[in-house]
């Protein structure tokens, strides 16, 4: 049996899975449409189309585990995500590998109460329907004995990037003293998931026979409102004077007319207009896991932005000094 681990997609989650596997001394190949550049000397990097079985088969003929961390454009999920999933599942069966899928909570659709893994997949929104379809098809393969598969479901990611509601929309504005506007209610409790915890759970599931044939919610901290998260970020930055407000339903709808990503986010508005609380009790108790401490979550969130701000400050100083030198008359 091959000991090779193949990570498909090197975005927010795939890059973390590859790094953690490398740290554990595993043989790893990461795959993306364009050759990735993670800077990990022990990880092989290959370009392949995750929607093409022929392209994936050229990557490897056998593997132990495949981690499907692909993430097509948000407004193309309805078409691209099921196609990619079907191809990756076929690739896993061809290579004899187990399959761990990175997913989210959209498949459940609107619900009442604390969300657990036994809630039915009743999504009507196209992105949620796509996610539900992916799991149902893979669960059928698992139950038929054709493929061992499990799925990881996290809530909204809290991390430093443009996809996180608390990333590019919040931290740079706090640093620059600009007001913050957020989609949905800013005063409803919401579960937030750190991507490191997603990657950690995916790897844990791949190594435990109890994982197969069912989904697992990612260990996550106690819910916080958007206003509370912004306050925690501001405190970490040492910012005391800031403004945060909701965008408002009218403006959200207007923005959605021109921005396809916001339009899709608006269709999932139900997650931010009332409490959206997720239980990760099953994964925590079964595998002895716990979420990253909240204070560390916030520190990890702001660190890249502080680094960038400091680099920009130093660059501005260098440019100013350079201009001064050019303007100074020759002696």
C-alpha positions in Angstrom: 0.0 0.0 0.0 1.2 3.5 -0.9 2.0 5.9 2.0 1.5 8.9 -0.3 -0.8 11.7 0.8 -2.3 13.9 -1.9 -3.7 17.3 -1.2 -5.9 18.8 -3.9 -6.1 22.6 -3.6 -3.6 24.8 -1.9 -5.7 27.6 -0.6 -6.7 28.4 2.9 -7.1 24.8 4.0 -5.0 22.8 1.5 -1.8 24.7 2.3 -2.3 24.1 6.0 -3.0 20.3 5.5 0.2 20.0 3.4 2.3 21.8 6.0 1.0 19.7 8.9 1.5 16.5 7.0 5.1 17.5 6.1 5.7 18.3 9.8 4.6 14.7 10.6 7.1 13.4 8.1 4.5 12.2 5.6 5.1 11.8 1.8 3.0 14.6 0.3 2.0 15.9 -3.1 0.0 19.1 -3.4 -2.0 19.7 -6.6 -3.5 22.8 -8.1 -4.3 24.2 -11.6 -1.1 26.2 -11.6 2.0 24.7 -10.0 1.8 25.8 -6.3 4.7 27.4 -4.5 4.3 26.6 -0.8 8.0 26.8 0.0 8.0 23.4 1.7 11.1 21.5 0.6 9.7 18.1 1.6 6.4 18.5 -0.3 6.2 17.7 -4.1 4.1 20.2 -6.1 2.3 19.4 -9.3 -0.1 21.2 -11.6 -3.3 19.3 -12.5 -6.9 20.0 -13.3 -9.1 18.6 -10.5 -12.1 18.3 -12.8 -10.1 16.0 -15.2 -9.6 12.4 -14.2 -6.8 12.0 -16.8 -5.0 15.0 -15.4 -5.2 13.7 -11.8 -4.1 10.1 -12.8 -1.0 11.6 -14.2 -0.1 12.9 -10.7 0.1 9.5 -9.0 -1.1 5.9 -9.6 -1.5 5.0 -5.9 -2.0 6.8 -2.7 -3.0 6.3 1.0 -5.2 9.4 1.5 -6.6 12.1 -0.7 -7.6 15.4 0.9 -10.1 17.3 -1.3 -9.5 20.9 -0.4 -10.5 22.3 -3.8 -12.4 25.6 -3.7 -13.7 26.8 -7.1 -14.9 30.4 -7.4 -17.8 31.1 -5.0 -20.3 32.1 -7.6 -19.4 28.9 -9.7 -19.9 26.3 -7.0 -23.2 25.1 -8.4 -21.5 23.8 -11.5 -17.8 23.3 -10.5 -17.9 21.8 -7.1 -20.0 18.7 -7.9 -17.9 18.1 -11.1 -14.6 18.4 -9.1 -15.9 16.2 -6.3 -17.0 13.4 -8.7 -13.7 13.4 -10.4 -11.7 13.4 -7.2 -13.8 10.5 -5.8 -13.1 8.5 -9.0 -9.4 9.3 -8.6 -9.5 8.1 -5.0 -11.0 4.8 -6.1 -8.5 4.4 -8.9 -5.5 5.0 -6.6 -7.0 2.9 -3.7 -6.9 5.9 -1.4 -9.2 7.0 1.4 -10.9 10.4 0.9 -11.3 13.3 3.3 -13.4 16.1 2.0 -13.2 19.7 3.2 -16.8 21.2 3.3 -18.9 23.6 5.2 -22.4 24.0 6.7 -24.3 25.3 3.7 -25.9 21.9 2.9 -28.0 22.1 6.0 -29.9 25.2 5.0 -31.8 27.3 7.5 -32.4 25.5 10.8 -33.4 26.1 14.4 -31.3 25.4 17.4 -27.7 24.2 17.8 -26.5 22.5 14.7 -25.2 19.0 14.9 -24.1 16.4 12.3 -27.4 14.6 12.4 -29.4 17.5 11.0 -30.9 16.8 7.6 -29.4 18.4 4.5 -32.3 20.7 3.5 -30.6 23.4 1.6 -32.5 25.2 -1.2 -29.8 27.8 -2.0 -27.7 26.6 -5.0 -24.4 26.6 -3.2 -25.9 24.6 -0.3 -27.5 22.2 -2.7 -24.2 21.6 -4.4 -22.5 20.9 -1.0 -25.3 18.5 0.0 -25.1 16.7 -3.3 -21.4 16.1 -3.0 -21.8 14.5 0.4 -24.8 12.4 -0.5 -22.9 11.0 -3.6 -19.8 10.2 -1.6 -21.8 8.7 1.3 -23.4 6.3 -1.2 -20.0 5.2 -2.4 -18.9 4.7 1.2 -22.0 2.7 2.0 -21.5 0.5 -1.1 -18.0 -0.3 0.0 -16.4 1.4 -3.0 -14.6 4.1 -1.1 -13.8 5.1 2.5 -14.8 8.7 2.8 -15.5 11.3 5.5 -16.3 15.0 5.4 -15.2 17.9 7.6 -17.6 20.8 8.1 -16.4 24.1 9.5 -18.3 27.3 10.1 -17.1 30.7 8.8 -13.3 30.9 8.8 -11.6 33.5 11.0 -8.2 34.1 9.3 -6.1 36.6 7.4 -7.5 36.6 3.9 -10.1 38.2 1.7 -12.5 35.3 2.1 -12.8 35.7 5.8 -15.4 38.1 7.1 -13.0 39.1 9.8 -9.9 39.3 7.6 -9.4 41.9 4.9 -12.8 43.5 5.7 -11.8 44.2 9.3 -8.2 44.2 10.4 -6.7 46.7 7.8 -9.5 49.1 8.5 -8.9 49.0 12.3 -5.1 49.6 11.7 -5.9 52.5 9.4 -8.6 54.0 11.6 -11.3 53.5 9.0 -14.9 52.5 9.8 -16.0 48.9 9.4 -19.2 47.7 7.8 -20.2 44.1 7.9 -22.9 42.0 6.1 -25.8 40.7 8.2 -26.5 41.4 11.9 -23.5 42.3 14.0 -25.2 41.3 17.3 -26.2 37.7 16.7 -24.0 34.9 18.2 -22.1 33.0 15.5 -19.7 30.1 15.5 -16.3 30.9 14.0 -13.8 28.2 12.8 -10.0 28.6 12.6 -8.6 27.0 9.4 -5.8 25.3 11.5 -8.5 23.4 13.3 -10.0 22.3 10.0 -6.6 21.0 8.7 -5.9 19.3 12.1 -9.3 17.5 12.0 -8.8 16.3 8.4 -5.5 14.7 9.2 -6.9 13.2 12.4 -9.8 11.6 10.5 -7.5 10.2 7.9 -5.7 8.3 10.6 -8.7 6.9 12.6 -11.0 4.1 11.5 -13.9 5.6 13.5 -14.1 8.5 11.1 -15.4 6.9 7.9 -18.9 7.2 6.5 -20.1 10.3 8.3 -19.4 14.0 8.6 -17.7 15.8 11.5 -18.0 19.4 12.7 -14.6 21.1 13.2 -13.8 21.9 16.9 -14.6 25.6 17.3 -14.7 28.1 20.1 -17.8 29.4 21.8 -19.9 31.6 19.5 -19.3 35.4 19.4 -21.2 38.1 17.6 -19.5 40.0 14.8 -19.3 43.1 17.1 -17.6 41.0 19.8 -15.0 39.6 17.4 -14.2 43.1 16.1 -13.8 44.2 19.7 -11.4 41.4 20.4 -9.4 42.2 17.3 -9.3 45.9 18.2 -8.0 45.0 21.7 -5.3 42.9 20.3 -4.2 45.8 18.0 -4.4 48.3 20.8 -7.2 50.3 19.0 -9.7 51.9 21.2 -11.5 54.3 18.9 -13.3 52.6 16.0 -16.7 52.4 14.4 -18.5 49.2 13.3 -21.9 48.9 11.8 -24.0 46.6 9.6 -24.1 47.3 5.8 -27.9 47.1 6.0 -30.3 44.9 4.0 -31.1 47.6 1.3 -27.4 48.2 0.5 -26.6 44.5 0.7 -29.2 43.9 -2.1 -27.8 46.7 -4.2 -24.2 45.5 -3.8 -25.4 42.0 -4.8 -26.7 43.3 -8.1 -23.2 44.2 -9.2 -21.0 41.8 -7.2 -21.6 38.0 -7.8 -19.8 37.0 -4.6 -21.9 39.3 -2.4 -24.9 38.1 -4.3 -24.1 34.6 -3.2 -23.3 35.7 0.3 -26.7 37.4 0.5 -28.4 34.0 -0.4 -26.8 32.6 2.8 -27.9 35.6 4.8 -29.9 33.4 7.2 -26.6 32.4 8.9 -26.2 36.0 10.1 -29.7 37.3 10.9 -30.2 35.0 13.9 -28.1 32.9 16.2 -26.0 30.4 14.2 -24.4 28.1 16.7 -22.6 24.8 15.8 -21.8 21.9 18.1 -18.4 20.2 17.6 -19.0 17.9 20.6 -18.8 14.7 18.5 -15.3 15.4 17.1 -14.0 16.7 20.3 -15.1 13.8 22.4 -14.4 11.1 19.9 -10.9 12.2 18.9 -9.9 14.1 22.0 -9.5 17.4 20.1 -10.1 21.0 21.2 -10.2 24.2 19.2 -7.2 26.6 19.1 -7.6 29.0 22.1 -9.5 32.1 21.1 -6.8 34.5 22.1 -4.3 32.7 19.9 -6.9 32.7 17.1 -7.0 36.5 17.3 -3.2 36.8 17.5 -2.8 34.6 14.4 -5.5 36.7 12.6 -3.8 40.1 13.1 -0.1 39.0 12.8 0.1 39.1 9.0 -1.6 42.5 8.8 0.7 44.0 11.3 3.7 42.5 9.4 2.4 44.1 6.2 1.7 47.4 7.8 5.2 47.5 9.3 6.7 46.6 5.9 4.7 49.4 4.2 5.9 51.9 6.9 9.5 51.0 6.3 9.1 51.2 2.5 7.5 54.6 2.8 10.4 55.8 5.0 12.9 54.4 2.4 11.1 56.2 -0.4 11.0 59.4 1.5 14.7 59.3 2.3 15.5 58.4 -1.3 13.5 61.4 -2.6 15.3 63.6 -0.1 18.6 62.4 -1.3 17.8 63.1 -4.9 16.6 66.6 -4.1 19.7 67.4 -2.1 22.1 69.6 -4.1 25.5 68.0 -4.9 28.4 69.2 -2.8 
